[in-house]
Amino acid sequence: MSDLVRKQLYITQKQESLLKKKAAELGKTEAEIVREALDSNVYMIDYPKKSAEKWQEEAIFIETRRSGKAAVQKDRSWKREDLYDR
């Protein structure tokens, strides 16, 4: 228990009720429930922003393909025919 750090935070009344209910159901302390929730979800904190950027890139790619415009190729020094020369 020596690695624990005391933190204070505000939660809504609804969250308080749910926290108490879950702690009683699972036979755990409210603090344990909060720590477990934080451990299992902390990686999601930055996820929506990165995900939204990737989906925007994908939408642009799809629209380019749908419009019939050829995508600009970068850093490719070979032609498709070169693959058949092997």
C-alpha positions as CSV (number, residue, x, y, z in Angstrom):
1,M,0.0,0.0,0.0
2,S,3.1,2.3,0.2
3,D,2.9,3.0,-3.5
4,L,-0.5,4.7,-3.2
5,V,-0.9,8.4,-3.5
6,R,-3.9,10.3,-2.0
7,K,-6.0,12.2,-4.6
8,Q,-9.2,14.1,-4.2
9,L,-11.7,14.6,-7.0
10,Y,-15.3,15.6,-7.5
11,I,-17.8,13.2,-9.0
12,T,-21.5,13.7,-9.8
13,Q,-24.3,12.4,-7.5
14,K,-25.1,9.8,-10.1
15,Q,-21.5,8.6,-10.2
16,E,-21.5,8.4,-6.4
17,S,-24.5,6.2,-6.4
18,L,-23.2,3.9,-9.1
19,L,-19.8,3.7,-7.3
20,K,-21.4,2.7,-4.0
21,K,-23.6,0.2,-5.7
22,K,-20.8,-1.4,-7.7
23,A,-18.5,-1.5,-4.6
24,A,-21.2,-3.3,-2.6
25,E,-22.0,-5.7,-5.5
26,L,-18.3,-6.7,-6.0
27,G,-17.3,-6.6,-2.3
28,K,-14.6,-4.0,-3.0
29,T,-13.8,-0.6,-1.7
30,E,-14.8,2.4,-3.8
31,A,-11.2,3.3,-4.1
32,E,-10.4,-0.1,-5.7
33,I,-13.2,0.4,-8.2
34,V,-11.9,3.8,-9.1
35,R,-8.3,2.5,-9.5
36,E,-9.5,-0.4,-11.7
37,A,-11.6,1.9,-13.8
38,L,-8.6,4.2,-14.3
39,D,-6.2,1.4,-15.1
40,S,-8.6,-0.1,-17.7
41,N,-9.5,3.2,-19.4
42,V,-6.5,5.6,-19.1
43,Y,-5.2,4.6,-22.6
44,M,-8.5,5.9,-24.1
45,I,-7.9,9.4,-23.0
46,D,-6.0,10.4,-26.2
47,Y,-7.8,7.9,-28.4
48,P,-10.7,10.0,-29.8
49,K,-8.5,12.8,-31.1
50,K,-6.1,10.4,-32.9
51,S,-9.0,8.3,-34.2
52,A,-10.8,11.3,-35.6
53,E,-7.7,12.4,-37.4
54,K,-7.2,9.0,-39.0
55,W,-10.9,8.8,-40.0
56,Q,-10.5,12.2,-41.6
57,E,-7.5,11.0,-43.6
58,E,-9.5,7.9,-44.6
59,A,-12.5,10.0,-45.7
60,I,-10.2,12.1,-48.0
61,F,-8.7,9.0,-49.4
62,I,-12.1,7.5,-50.1
63,E,-13.4,10.7,-51.7
64,T,-10.3,10.8,-53.9
65,R,-10.9,7.3,-55.1
66,R,-14.6,7.9,-55.7
67,S,-13.9,11.0,-57.8
68,G,-11.7,9.1,-60.2
69,K,-8.7,11.2,-59.5
70,A,-5.4,9.4,-59.5
71,A,-3.6,9.4,-56.2
72,V,-0.2,11.0,-56.2
73,Q,2.5,8.3,-55.7
74,K,5.5,9.2,-53.6
75,D,8.9,7.6,-53.3
76,R,8.2,4.9,-55.8
77,S,11.0,4.3,-58.3
78,W,9.5,1.1,-60.0
79,K,6.8,0.5,-62.4
80,R,4.3,-2.3,-62.3
81,E,5.8,-4.0,-65.3
82,D,9.1,-4.2,-63.4
83,L,7.5,-6.8,-61.2
84,Y,7.2,-9.2,-64.1
85,D,10.8,-9.0,-65.1
86,R,11.9,-11.0,-62.1
